[in-house]
Each structure stands twice: as structure tokens, then as C-alpha cells.
């Protein structure tokens, strides 16, 4: 026990420089090793991470490229029928229609034709009483008689003075005065005659006659009504007459069919009031102008109406059998994209890129639609195009189907 204590004391009393340097050297070596290993590990981790990111980006790019190519089926449009049946609404009007006004002031003394009456040209419709005009005519005739009497006297006097001048019984001045008076009286007779003629014409307007054969469609006067001459003022129109032997039917033909509608083209017509009847007519004329607001051509179809079955103002459905100058194409209805820009179709070009083309649609046959403009028959049209189809999109054509089948 005493030796152990002595030994311990002896060891503790040794100089500190002999035993402490060995643990410090080992600690410094370990620290240096960690300073070298950690950066190396970080560098390796960075390299591995970069390689993994490059691989991920490469895979993502390949996936994106694969997804960017849309697989589509394409079809080609078929030629439609060169003949088309066009049905458009129309308005039936009388071939000739005229309001009848008075040409003289007065009161209605009698009227002889009511609404629905068939009248002939020159038939008396009404009589207007105008006593002022009658009195003016009487006065004018009296003035004419007076002028004629003065003319007769001037004629006799002038002849007498021409005989007297031969014997120098009167002066030349007196002869000239009488000759001038003769000319003046002749002019007065002409003026009085013209005034009588004017008033006789005015008096003739007291009787209202039918201007042409037709039917009275309106009567707007009664016996005793005050009549004002002319076509203005309240109640100025007395009658309205319509010639309905031939009816004018006005229709607005869409612009795309305007070239096919010409004079002589046959048309059939139906009216709601005569559902079991069909009337036949022909195009008489067109306006030769496309209306800016509706893009239609105003067309007149003349329809014979010998029995008066058709009434002015009736609504009609007019059917045209047109020979088209440009034969339209036909596509399935599911090829049309209806977007804000209007109806469009997707066409695959030679670089397998999508071209969205605006098209003009014709008749809709249910599962098929006429295409009037926008594509040609060789174009490869995308069948069942997705809504996200955009211009320039890359596509891969899978199959080609003929005629959309």
C-alpha cells in the first residue's frame, strides 16, 4: 500500500512535458482528417445531385416532347350535291297597290265601293261635293262669253275701219287702234277659255274613279267628311286599291346563294292559311345589291293569283330548286370547332402542324354539314378535334379515313 502511494506520487511529480504531447497530436490529426473528408463528401454529393437533376430534366424533356405531339385522325371532305333546295320566308304583296286621295276640297257626297269590292278601271268610287268650284266655273264661263262678245265686236269694227281707210274717211291711227283692240280681245278669249278648262278639270275631280282593276282593301271616308285636296293631313286617304291578279313575293336570299338566283328561276310557295295548297311562280327581278345589315339579296317572285286565293301581307315559305355554280364540300359535324372566332376546322399541313381555318357553313344535314368556303377537298381535316387544339400544334397522323367514315 505504501509502495503504491509512493509510485503514484512519483508519477504525478514527473514533468508535464514527458507524457502530455502524445494525446494532443492525435486530436490534431483527427481534426485535419475531418476537414479533408467533409469537403470531399460534399463534392461527391453535389456531383451526384447534378447528375440526378440532368437525368430528371432529360426525362422531363422527353416526356414533354412525347406529350406535345397529339395523335389525330384525319379525313377528307366529300363533294356535295350540285343542286340545292333553299327555303326562305317571304312576304306576299299585291302586284300594284295605290292609295287614293282627293284632288279637290269639299265634302263626301257619296261612296260606291267598300272593302273587299272588286272594281274595274274607271269605275266610280265616290263623289265629292265642291260648290265653290261649281260657282267659279259658272263665273269663268260667263267671262268667256263676255270676251267672245267683245272679240266679235272688235272683229266687225276692225273690218269696217279697214274699208273706211280706203276712202280716207278715217285716219291710219284709228285703223291701227282697232286692229290692236282686235288682237287684245282675241287674247282675252284665249285666257277665258283656259280658265274655263282649268275649272272644268278641277270639277272633274269631284268624282273619284278606280285607277286600275283591283280590290278595295281599305275605305277611310264617310258621307259628309270634309276632304282636303292632296295627300297630306289627317284623313287624306280615301281608299286603297290593290291589284291581286298577280302577287309579288319578296324574299331575302342568303349571299352564298345570290349567284344562283336569277330571273326565270322557278319557285314554289306555301302560305299558312292554305296549308294544303302549293303555288308556283318565278323570279321576276332582284335588287342586284347585298344588304349590309343582313348580307342577303332582295328577290321578287311573281306568283299568278287568278282566283284571288292569296292575300296581300300574308306570310309565305318559298322553296327554290337551285343549280349551284360552286359545288360545296361536305364534312361530318364533329369536325367543326365552334369558337369565339366563328366556326373553324383543324387542318394538318405537310409539316404535321395544325392550321385552324375559318369556314363558312351551308346546310346542316344532322350528322354532316356543308362547307362553302375555307377548305379544299385535298386538305387533311382533323376528325373529332379536341377543344385545346391551337394553331401550330404538332400532331401525329394515325390513320386516314375516306369521306369521314
Phi, psi and omega in degrees: 000316179293326179291320180297317179296321180294319179297315179301318181295325181292321180293317181295333182275358177293154179296142184293341185282349184271330184250330187288331183297331185292311176298323180295321180294320178295320180296319179294325179291320178295320179297318179297321179297318179294324178295332178273325184284316185301311177300322179297316178298319178296319179296317179297320180296320178296318179296315180297318180296318179297317179296319179295321179294318178298319179295320179295315179298320179296318178293320179295319178296318178296318179296317179298318179295322179294317180288333181291334179273108181272129176280126183226156169256143181238153177225170178239140183292149175260157174285134178275191181280139177286351180242137181228148174255116182251129177241123181225150177285152180216165179242127181273130177227156177293149180297319175226135179218133184215133168281148182245124181244166176272147178252007184215150176277141178166202180237148178287119178271326181193151170230145190242357183223129178252178181298143180086353181283133175270123184237157177257160179300132180087000179285139182288125181258320183201162178234131179250131177269122181226079183298330179298318180293322179298318180291320178297323179293320177298318179295319180294322178293324176295319178294327177293319178297320178295318179294322179293322177295317178296324180293320179297316178296317180296326179293315180295315181297317180297320178295319180297317182291330178291330176284322181291329182294339180292329178259013180057031178281338177229163180275161178296329179298318179295322177297314181296321180297319181290323176296319178293322177296324177297316179295321180295318180293327177294320178294322178297322177296319178297318180294318179294323177296317179296320179295320177297318179298319179298314182290328175294321176297318180295322177294330177295337178285356175294341178250126181263123181246155177289130182283338178201170177294136179177195180238141178281114181261350178204138172231120187238036181215159177223161177299131180096351179295140175284129184248131175253137180293144178103182184248032179232161179095162182292130178072025182287327181283128181266309181224166169226126183241141182229136174267110186248016176296327173229135182254143172264128177244117182260127179230156176251107182272131178304149185303325184295339180255005187295327181290336182273346181265115181219169180301134179098348179294129182285151179211150173243157188218145175231145176238153185295324183286341179233068188295336182264007181247147176231130182249143183246137178213191180214153178291122180268319182194162174231165182283347182057033178207138178269125179294132184292324186280328184246351183055047180230162179253120178289124186232138178251126176248124178266127183238122177298141181220060187295329182266359179072027180288330181271138181251144174299141179090358182288154176266136185225155171250117184254131182247126176250141173251096191257141171264112186284136175283331176241117182285126182283163174264159181234132178231154172299148182296335182281003175269353185269132173256119178261104184235182183298330180281356183108183180293134181222160171231152177265126179243134178269122180272186184292340177266014181059037174247152183275136171239117177273119183243133177282134184236155173257124184270144175255231181285147178255117180262016181098277179268353179226153184225139174285138176247114184274319180215159174120329181221167173239170186295323180289347184297139177271105184265135182285128177273139181050058182292141176288159182293335183273011178296131182229162179296134177087357180295138177280136181225160176240120182281122180273303182221163176239120182251137183274130174065017178079017181260000000 
